[in-house]
Amino acid sequence: MAWIAKGVRVVRTGLIPVAAIVALVACSQGGGEDMRTMTQQQAADRVEDHLQSAIAALPDDPTLTVVREHTAECTDPTDDGPRGRYQVSKAYALDDLPVERNDEYAEALHSYWTSDNYRVFTDRRPDRVSISVEHEEDAFRMSLRARSGDGRMRLGASSPCVWPDGVPPGEHEDEQPDDPRGGPGA
């Protein structure tokens, strides 16, 4: 089943997983027209950082297959912020992990997330492997899902809404935040 998030228009997309991770939509950096953010490239780098840190928490090394990589415009951001900002998302299929150990892998990630400053939004275990979290410091979201047909797991991450160049249109690019990893006030 694919999920469609209200107010997110896909600009560029790769393969879309059956259990889409659009629940990761995080346009939660409040503010107005003068709000500065990390750049779109910095957000993509941070998405990858979150993914790699979570993968390192698994007891086994999966083969990673990119199943989703896109940038979506935040056309109706949940933070009442202005248009023109984008969310960056990426998801991997965690291949070559035995499906019968999915519960163990889910528990390893849940333990990692809860000990590394993530807030759990949903955890549908034991009925199915489906966990969604948000990092308390940078508002990046992650999810783990197992497909209902074959049990193949997917791990995804997405950024909050960011300006492509880190600043709203009309502001000077040389006025970007000093810390590219933390956005405003870092």
Order of alpha helices (4+ residues) and beta strands (2+ residues): beta-alpha-beta-beta-alpha-beta-beta-beta-beta
